[in-house]
């Protein structure tokens, strides 16, 4: 990853889960741990407006597109060098935006919400075949939103290369696992 100028060779845009905001401890840890790569942690509109209930996907995706444009402009990188990702719903929205054509060099999907807890028949994967970029899935192996077997089976539909990392004993929040998550993400970014 050589640089031809003072411009970074990539940047990372991170989004929170539905019940959190840009200051989620894992997102903060990633920003610190991935330095000197520029990282932007962003909130979705409903959080900025002080609401707790997420907006519908089209509004969230439009907001993400604007945040991606802002980060590309701020860093001077090409749009296809941007890595998008986030926790739970945030990662899902990033994956949907990329499936719809938002340029990115990869997706970081932490605690991907494959299905609502206890409802394995309600899969959130219709857009998977349209994803052609490398994807990193990091989840707890006891996450009620998707077991390792369920996620591995579902992600075979993704056209791009997929990497899985399972946090032993981890649930959806993956509390106290930030150091492991940062190391996995850093190593995966270096492989892009």
PyMOL commands that set and color helices and strands:
alter all, ss='L'
color gray80, all
select helices_A, chain A and resi 25-33+45-48+57-75+79-81+89-99+128-130+148-157+178-191
alter helices_A, ss='H'
color red, helices_A
select strands_A, chain A and resi 11-15+38-42+82-87+106-110+134-140+162-167
alter strands_A, ss='S'
color yellow, strands_A
deselect
rebuild
show_as cartoon
